[in-house]
Amino acid sequence: MAFEGLTDKLSAAFKKLRSKGKLTESDVKTAMREVKLALLEADVNYKVVKDFVAKISERCVGSDVLTSLTPAQQVIKIVNEELCALMGNTGVSIKFPSKPPCVVMMCGLQGSGKTTHSAKLAKYYRSKGHRPLLVACDVYRPAAIQQLKVVGEQAGVPVFEMGQDDPVKISKQAIRHAKDHGNDLVILDTAGRLHIDEALMDELKNIKSAVEPNEILLVVDAMTGQDAVNVAKSFNELLDVSGVILTKLDGDTRGGAALSVLAVTGKPIKFNGIGEKLDDLEEFHPERMASRILGMGDVLTLIEKAESSMDLKESEKMARKLKENSFDLNDLLSQMQQMKKMGSIQQIISMIPGLGNKVKEEDLDAGDKKMKVTEAIIYSMTPEERKKPSIISPSRKRRIAAGSGTQVQDVNQLLKQFENMQKMMKQFGGTKKGKRRKLMMPPGMGF
C-alpha cells in the first residue's frame, strides 16, 4: 500500500518523542532528521523536503511546543498541518459551469492509465446523477478506440467516436453531440506518447484552443515517483493543466509524487486511483491523506465507501433477520459480497485509526484468502443447505468439500463458526416472546 514505508518510519520517529516527558531543541532536530530521511526514501522532491522540514523545525522549537505538557503530540499536530498544507489543505473537485456541458480534457503519457481513468471519472460522476459522454480522441494507438468502448460499456456511459478522423474535429463534433443529447459532462480521452514530444503537445494545444475545456486533467502514474512530478511539470508548463489524477496509489509505491505535485507544479491532485476496478477512484482529500500517512486512519472515506457500497433495503432486511434470529448462510454470503465492494481487507484496514501499520501484510493476505475459501464452500452448498445448515450430514460435507476444492475440516470449521455466530446473535437479539430482552454484558454488569 502507498505510504506504508513512510508511515512506519514516521511512527518510529514520533514514538521516540513520546517516550520523553520534555523535549529539547536537540530532540526536535534528531526527529526532524529522521522525518527528512523518511520523506527522501519515499521519493519526495528534495527541495520540497528541505522546505517542509524547515517549516516544521521552525514551528517546533517555539516555546509553545517545548514547554507543552504533551510536546510530542504538539509536534505530530504540526507535522499533520504541514502535510495538509503541502498537499493543498482542502480537496478540489471538478467545477461544473452554469451552462452545460462541462468539458474535461484528459492528457498524459502512454501507460499512465488515461483511458481507464477517463471511464472511472465518467462512472464516478454518473453515480452522482450526471450524464457523461466519453470521447475517443486517441486515433493513433492500436485498439485505443475499442478499449474506450469496452470500459465505457462497463461504466454504463456512451462513447462518441469518429474512427481515425482529426482529433480536433472529433472534439468539436462530440460537444455538439453532447448538447443535442443532454450530456452535461464531456470527457475527451486524448492521445498519449511514450515521452513528451512536440507533435503530442501541438495536438493537445489545438484541441484546447478549439474546445476551450473547463478542466485539463493530467493522469500520472504514482509508481514512477519523481518522474511523475517531472511529467506533471512539463505538461503544466505547456498546457496549464487544472489538476492531476494520480493513479496506482494502491500499489507498492513510495507515494512521493502525492507530496510533491502541488509544491512543484502549483496544481492540485483532484483524484487518486486506488485499484483496477472502475469503482476504484476517490476524490483527493489532503487532510485525509495526511491522516493515513501519519497512521491515524481515514474514517470519513471508510464511511463514504460503506454508504456507497451498502444497499439500504438489504441492510434493513439483514437487521430484521438478526432481530428474528433467522440469519442464514445466504445472508452471510451477501454480507461478504457487500464488504468486498468496499475494497480489499488491506484497503479497509488502512483506513481504521491505529490499525493501518500494525496489522501484518501476511495476516491481511490470509484474511482475503479465508474469505475466498468461505465463499467457495457456501457456493458449493444447495439452497436448502445454505438456509438450514443443520441438515448437512457427513456425506454432504464430503460433497461440498470436493465441489469447493477444500477439505472436510474446512467445511466443519465454517459450520462451527457459523453456529457460534448464531448463538451470539440469539443472545444479543432476543429470547422467547413475552420475555425481556437481555444484552450480553460482562459479569457484574447485567440487569
C-alpha positions as CSV (number, residue, x, y, z in Angstrom):
1,M,0.0,0.0,0.0
2,A,1.2,3.5,-0.8
3,F,3.0,5.4,2.0
4,E,3.4,2.2,4.1
5,G,7.1,2.6,4.5
6,L,6.8,6.3,5.2
7,T,4.1,5.7,7.8
8,D,6.3,3.1,9.6
9,K,9.3,5.4,9.7
10,L,7.4,8.5,10.8
11,S,5.6,6.4,13.5
12,A,9.0,5.2,14.8
13,A,10.3,8.8,14.9
14,F,7.3,10.0,16.9
15,K,7.4,7.0,19.2
16,K,10.9,8.2,20.4
17,L,9.5,11.7,21.0
18,R,6.6,10.3,23.1
19,S,9.0,8.5,25.4
20,K,10.3,11.9,26.5
21,G,8.4,13.9,29.1
22,K,10.1,17.1,27.9
23,L,11.6,18.0,24.6
24,T,14.8,19.9,23.8
25,E,15.9,21.5,20.6
26,S,18.3,18.6,20.2
27,D,15.4,16.1,20.4
28,V,13.4,18.0,17.7
29,K,16.5,18.2,15.5
30,T,17.0,14.5,15.7
31,A,13.4,13.8,15.0
32,M,13.4,16.1,12.0
33,R,16.5,14.4,10.6
34,E,14.5,11.1,10.7
35,V,11.5,12.8,9.1
36,K,13.7,14.2,6.4
37,L,15.2,10.8,5.6
38,A,11.8,9.1,5.6
39,L,10.4,11.6,3.1
40,L,13.5,11.3,0.8
41,E,13.2,7.5,0.9
42,A,9.5,7.9,-0.1
43,D,10.8,9.7,-3.2
44,V,9.5,13.2,-2.3
45,N,11.2,16.0,-4.2
46,Y,14.4,17.1,-2.4
47,K,13.6,20.8,-2.5
48,V,10.1,20.1,-1.2
49,V,11.5,18.0,1.7
50,K,14.0,20.7,2.6
51,D,11.3,23.5,2.8
52,F,8.9,21.2,4.6
53,V,11.3,20.2,7.3
54,A,12.5,23.8,7.7
55,K,8.9,24.9,8.3
56,I,8.2,22.2,10.9
57,S,11.5,22.8,12.7
58,E,10.8,26.5,13.0
59,R,7.4,25.8,14.5
60,C,8.5,23.0,16.7
61,V,11.3,24.9,18.5
62,G,8.9,27.5,19.7
63,S,8.2,27.8,23.4
64,D,4.6,26.7,23.0
65,V,5.8,23.2,21.9
66,L,8.9,22.7,24.1
67,T,7.1,23.8,27.3
68,S,3.9,22.0,26.5
69,L,2.6,19.2,28.7
70,T,2.3,17.0,25.6
71,P,5.2,18.1,23.4
72,A,5.2,15.0,21.2
73,Q,1.5,15.4,20.4
74,Q,2.2,19.1,19.5
75,V,4.9,18.0,17.1
76,I,2.6,15.5,15.4
77,K,-0.1,18.1,15.2
78,I,2.3,20.5,13.4
79,V,3.5,17.7,11.0
80,N,-0.1,16.9,10.2
81,E,-0.9,20.5,9.5
82,E,2.1,21.0,7.3
83,L,1.4,17.8,5.4
84,C,-2.1,19.1,4.7
85,A,-0.7,22.4,3.5
86,L,1.8,20.6,1.3
87,M,-1.0,18.8,-0.5
88,G,-3.4,21.7,-0.7
89,N,-5.3,21.7,2.7
90,T,-8.7,21.0,1.1
91,G,-9.9,18.8,-1.7
92,V,-10.6,20.4,-5.1
93,S,-13.1,18.7,-7.4
94,I,-14.3,19.4,-10.9
95,K,-16.3,22.7,-11.2
96,F,-19.3,22.4,-13.4
97,P,-20.2,25.6,-15.4
98,S,-23.7,27.1,-15.2
99,K,-24.2,26.3,-18.9
100,P,-23.5,22.6,-19.7
101,P,-21.7,20.6,-20.9
102,C,-18.6,20.7,-18.7
103,V,-15.7,19.7,-21.0
104,V,-12.8,17.7,-19.3
105,M,-9.7,17.1,-21.4
106,M,-7.7,14.1,-20.2
107,C,-4.0,14.0,-21.0
108,G,-0.9,12.0,-20.1
109,L,1.8,9.7,-21.3
110,Q,1.0,6.2,-22.7
111,G,0.6,3.6,-19.9
112,S,-0.4,6.1,-17.2
113,G,-4.0,4.7,-17.2
114,K,-5.6,7.6,-19.0
115,T,-8.3,5.7,-20.9
116,T,-9.2,3.6,-17.9
117,H,-9.4,6.7,-15.6
118,S,-11.5,8.5,-18.2
119,A,-14.1,5.7,-17.7
120,K,-13.6,5.8,-13.9
121,L,-14.2,9.5,-13.9
122,A,-17.3,9.0,-16.1
123,K,-18.7,6.3,-13.8
124,Y,-17.9,8.4,-10.7
125,Y,-20.0,11.3,-12.0
126,R,-22.7,9.1,-13.4
127,S,-23.2,7.8,-9.9
128,K,-23.7,11.4,-8.7
129,G,-26.6,12.0,-11.2
130,H,-24.6,13.4,-14.2
131,R,-24.8,12.3,-17.8
132,P,-21.3,11.9,-19.0
133,L,-20.1,11.2,-22.6
134,L,-16.7,9.6,-23.3
135,V,-15.0,10.8,-26.5
136,A,-12.3,8.8,-28.4
137,C,-9.7,11.3,-29.4
138,D,-6.8,8.8,-29.4
139,V,-6.7,7.9,-33.1
140,Y,-3.1,6.6,-33.1
141,R,-2.7,3.8,-30.5
142,P,-3.9,0.5,-31.8
143,A,-7.2,-0.6,-30.3
144,A,-7.4,2.7,-28.2
145,I,-10.9,3.4,-29.5
146,Q,-12.0,-0.2,-28.8
147,Q,-10.6,-0.1,-25.3
148,L,-12.6,3.1,-24.6
149,K,-15.7,1.4,-25.9
150,V,-15.2,-1.6,-23.6
151,V,-14.6,0.4,-20.4
152,G,-17.3,2.8,-21.4
153,E,-19.8,-0.1,-21.7
154,Q,-18.6,-1.4,-18.3
155,A,-19.2,2.1,-16.8
156,G,-22.6,2.4,-18.4
157,V,-21.5,5.5,-20.3
158,P,-21.9,6.2,-24.1
159,V,-18.8,6.6,-26.2
160,F,-18.6,9.1,-29.1
161,E,-16.1,8.2,-31.9
162,M,-15.4,9.1,-35.5
163,G,-12.8,6.5,-36.3
164,Q,-9.3,7.8,-37.4
165,D,-10.5,11.3,-38.1
166,D,-8.8,14.5,-36.9
167,P,-8.9,14.7,-33.0
168,V,-9.8,18.4,-33.1
169,K,-12.7,17.8,-35.4
170,I,-13.8,14.8,-33.2
171,S,-13.7,17.0,-30.1
172,K,-15.8,19.8,-31.6
173,Q,-18.4,17.3,-33.0
174,A,-18.6,15.5,-29.7
175,I,-19.5,18.7,-27.8
176,R,-22.3,19.4,-30.4
177,H,-23.5,15.8,-29.9
178,A,-23.5,16.3,-26.1
179,K,-25.6,19.4,-26.3
180,D,-28.1,17.7,-28.6
181,H,-28.4,14.6,-26.4
182,G,-28.3,16.2,-23.0
183,N,-24.9,15.1,-21.8
184,D,-23.7,17.5,-19.1
185,L,-20.1,16.2,-18.9
186,V,-17.8,15.5,-21.9
187,I,-14.6,13.6,-21.2
188,L,-12.0,13.8,-24.0
189,D,-9.6,10.8,-24.0
190,T,-6.7,12.3,-25.9
191,A,-3.6,10.5,-27.3
192,G,-0.5,9.9,-25.3
193,R,3.1,9.2,-26.2
194,L,5.9,7.2,-24.7
195,H,7.5,10.5,-24.0
196,I,6.7,14.2,-24.3
197,D,7.3,15.4,-27.8
198,E,6.4,18.4,-30.0
199,A,3.7,16.6,-32.1
200,L,1.8,15.4,-29.0
201,M,1.8,18.9,-27.4
202,D,0.8,20.6,-30.6
203,E,-2.2,18.4,-31.0
204,L,-3.2,18.9,-27.3
205,K,-2.8,22.7,-27.7
206,N,-5.0,22.6,-30.9
207,I,-7.8,20.7,-29.0
208,K,-7.5,23.1,-26.1
209,S,-7.8,26.1,-28.4
210,A,-10.7,24.6,-30.4
211,V,-13.0,23.5,-27.5
212,E,-11.8,25.6,-24.5
213,P,-12.1,22.8,-21.9
214,N,-13.3,23.7,-18.4
215,E,-10.8,21.3,-17.0
216,I,-7.5,19.8,-18.2
217,L,-6.7,16.8,-16.0
218,L,-3.3,15.2,-16.2
219,V,-3.1,11.5,-15.5
220,V,0.2,10.4,-13.9
221,D,1.4,7.1,-12.6
222,A,2.4,7.3,-8.9
223,M,4.7,4.2,-9.3
224,T,7.1,6.4,-11.4
225,G,7.9,8.6,-8.3
226,Q,9.7,11.8,-9.2
227,D,9.3,11.1,-12.9
228,A,5.6,11.6,-12.3
229,V,6.3,15.0,-10.9
230,N,8.6,15.9,-13.8
231,V,5.9,14.8,-16.3
232,A,3.4,16.9,-14.4
233,K,5.7,19.9,-14.5
234,S,6.3,19.6,-18.3
235,F,2.6,19.2,-19.2
236,N,1.7,22.1,-16.9
237,E,4.2,24.4,-18.5
238,L,2.8,23.7,-22.0
239,L,-0.9,23.3,-21.3
240,D,-1.6,24.9,-17.9
241,V,-3.4,21.9,-16.5
242,S,-6.1,22.5,-13.9
243,G,-5.4,19.3,-11.8
244,V,-3.9,15.9,-11.6
245,I,-5.2,12.3,-11.3
246,L,-2.7,10.2,-9.5
247,T,-3.0,6.5,-10.4
248,K,-1.8,3.3,-8.7
249,L,-1.8,4.7,-5.2
250,D,-2.9,1.2,-4.1
251,G,0.3,-0.4,-5.4
252,D,3.7,-0.8,-3.8
253,T,4.6,2.9,-4.4
254,R,6.5,5.1,-2.0
255,G,4.0,7.9,-2.6
256,G,6.4,10.8,-3.0
257,A,4.6,12.1,-6.1
258,A,1.5,12.9,-4.0
259,L,3.5,15.0,-1.6
260,S,5.5,16.8,-4.4
261,V,3.0,17.6,-7.2
262,L,1.3,20.7,-5.8
263,A,4.6,22.2,-4.5
264,V,6.4,21.7,-7.8
265,T,3.5,22.5,-10.3
266,G,1.2,24.6,-8.2
267,K,-1.7,22.4,-9.4
268,P,-3.7,20.2,-7.0
269,I,-4.3,16.4,-7.1
270,K,-8.1,16.1,-7.7
271,F,-8.5,12.4,-7.8
272,N,-6.5,9.3,-7.0
273,G,-6.8,5.8,-8.5
274,I,-6.7,3.1,-5.8
275,G,-7.3,-0.1,-7.8
276,E,-8.0,-1.7,-11.2
277,K,-11.8,-1.7,-11.0
278,L,-13.8,1.2,-12.4
279,D,-15.2,2.0,-8.9
280,D,-11.6,2.4,-7.6
281,L,-11.4,6.2,-7.9
282,E,-11.5,8.7,-4.9
283,E,-11.6,12.4,-4.7
284,F,-8.3,13.5,-3.2
285,H,-8.6,15.0,0.3
286,P,-5.3,16.3,1.6
287,E,-6.4,16.2,5.3
288,R,-7.5,12.5,4.9
289,M,-4.3,11.5,3.1
290,A,-2.2,13.2,5.8
291,S,-4.1,11.2,8.4
292,R,-3.3,8.0,6.6
293,I,0.4,8.9,6.2
294,L,0.6,9.5,10.0
295,G,-1.1,6.2,10.8
296,M,-4.3,7.9,12.0
297,G,-6.6,6.1,9.5
298,D,-9.3,7.7,7.4
299,V,-12.7,7.2,8.9
300,L,-14.5,9.6,6.7
301,T,-13.5,7.8,3.5
302,L,-14.4,4.5,5.1
303,I,-17.9,5.8,6.0
304,E,-18.3,7.1,2.4
305,K,-17.3,3.7,1.0
306,A,-19.7,1.9,3.3
307,E,-22.6,4.3,2.3
308,S,-21.9,3.9,-1.4
309,S,-21.4,0.1,-1.2
310,M,-24.2,-1.0,1.1
311,D,-27.7,-1.5,-0.2
312,L,-30.2,0.3,2.2
313,K,-33.0,-2.2,1.6
314,E,-30.6,-5.1,2.0
315,S,-29.3,-3.7,5.3
316,E,-32.9,-3.3,6.7
317,K,-33.7,-6.8,5.7
318,M,-30.5,-8.0,7.4
319,A,-31.4,-6.1,10.6
320,R,-34.8,-7.8,10.7
321,K,-33.2,-11.2,10.2
322,L,-30.8,-10.5,13.0
323,K,-33.6,-9.4,15.3
324,E,-35.6,-12.5,14.4
325,N,-32.6,-14.8,14.7
326,S,-33.2,-16.1,11.1
327,F,-29.7,-15.2,9.7
328,D,-28.5,-18.0,7.4
329,L,-25.5,-18.7,5.1
330,N,-27.2,-16.9,2.2
331,D,-27.2,-13.8,4.4
332,L,-23.5,-14.3,5.4
333,L,-22.6,-14.6,1.7
334,S,-24.5,-11.4,0.9
335,Q,-22.7,-9.5,3.7
336,M,-19.3,-10.7,2.4
337,Q,-20.1,-9.6,-1.1
338,Q,-21.2,-6.1,0.1
339,M,-18.0,-5.9,2.1
340,K,-15.9,-6.7,-1.0
341,K,-17.4,-3.8,-2.8
342,M,-15.7,-1.5,-0.3
343,G,-12.3,-2.9,-1.4
344,S,-9.8,-5.4,-0.1
345,I,-9.3,-6.1,3.6
346,Q,-5.9,-4.3,3.3
347,Q,-7.7,-1.1,1.9
348,I,-10.3,-1.2,4.7
349,I,-7.8,-1.8,7.5
350,S,-5.6,1.1,6.3
351,M,-8.4,3.5,7.0
352,I,-9.1,2.3,10.5
353,P,-7.2,4.5,13.1
354,G,-4.4,2.7,14.8
355,L,-4.6,-0.4,12.7
356,G,-3.1,0.7,9.3
357,N,0.5,0.0,10.1
358,K,0.0,-2.6,12.9
359,V,-1.6,-5.5,11.0
360,K,1.0,-7.7,9.2
361,E,0.6,-8.0,5.4
362,E,0.7,-11.8,5.6
363,D,-2.3,-11.6,8.0
364,L,-4.2,-9.4,5.6
365,D,-3.5,-11.8,2.7
366,A,-4.6,-14.7,4.9
367,G,-7.8,-12.8,5.6
368,D,-8.6,-12.3,1.9
369,K,-7.8,-16.0,1.2
370,K,-10.0,-17.1,4.1
371,M,-12.9,-15.0,2.7
372,K,-12.5,-16.6,-0.8
373,V,-12.4,-20.1,0.8
374,T,-15.6,-19.3,2.7
375,E,-17.3,-18.1,-0.4
376,A,-16.3,-21.2,-2.4
377,I,-17.7,-23.5,0.4
378,I,-21.1,-21.7,0.6
379,Y,-21.4,-21.6,-3.3
380,S,-20.9,-25.4,-3.2
381,M,-24.0,-25.9,-1.0
382,T,-27.5,-26.3,-2.2
383,P,-30.1,-23.6,-1.5
384,E,-31.6,-25.8,1.2
385,E,-28.3,-26.4,2.9
386,R,-27.5,-22.7,3.0
387,K,-30.9,-22.0,4.5
388,K,-30.7,-24.8,7.1
389,P,-27.0,-25.8,7.8
390,S,-28.1,-28.3,10.4
391,I,-29.1,-30.8,7.6
392,I,-25.6,-31.0,6.4
393,S,-24.6,-34.7,7.0
394,P,-21.0,-36.2,6.7
395,S,-21.7,-37.3,3.1
396,R,-22.9,-33.8,2.2
397,K,-19.8,-32.3,3.8
398,R,-17.6,-34.5,1.6
399,R,-19.6,-33.4,-1.5
400,I,-19.3,-29.7,-0.5
401,A,-15.6,-30.0,0.2
402,A,-15.0,-31.7,-3.2
403,G,-17.1,-29.1,-5.0
404,S,-15.2,-26.1,-3.4
405,G,-11.7,-27.6,-3.7
406,T,-11.3,-27.7,0.1
407,Q,-11.1,-30.2,2.9
408,V,-13.9,-31.6,5.1
409,Q,-12.3,-30.0,8.1
410,D,-12.6,-26.6,6.3
411,V,-16.4,-27.2,5.9
412,N,-16.6,-28.3,9.6
413,Q,-14.7,-25.1,10.7
414,L,-17.1,-22.8,8.7
415,L,-20.2,-24.6,10.1
416,K,-18.8,-24.4,13.7
417,Q,-18.0,-20.7,13.3
418,F,-21.5,-20.0,11.9
419,E,-23.1,-21.9,14.7
420,N,-21.2,-19.8,17.3
421,M,-22.2,-16.7,15.4
422,Q,-25.9,-17.7,15.6
423,K,-25.6,-18.3,19.3
424,M,-24.1,-14.9,19.8
425,M,-26.8,-13.2,17.7
426,K,-29.5,-15.1,19.7
427,Q,-28.1,-13.7,22.9
428,F,-27.9,-10.2,21.5
429,G,-31.2,-10.2,19.6
430,G,-33.9,-11.5,22.0
431,T,-35.5,-14.6,23.6
432,K,-38.9,-16.1,23.6
433,K,-42.0,-13.8,23.1
434,G,-43.0,-12.0,26.2
435,K,-39.7,-12.3,27.9
436,R,-37.5,-9.3,28.5
437,R,-34.6,-8.8,26.1
438,K,-31.2,-9.1,27.6
439,L,-27.8,-7.8,26.2
440,M,-24.6,-9.8,26.6
441,M,-22.7,-7.9,29.3
442,P,-19.6,-8.5,31.4
443,P,-20.1,-10.3,34.7
444,G,-21.4,-7.9,37.3
445,M,-22.8,-5.5,34.7
446,G,-26.1,-7.3,33.9
447,F,-29.6,-6.3,34.8
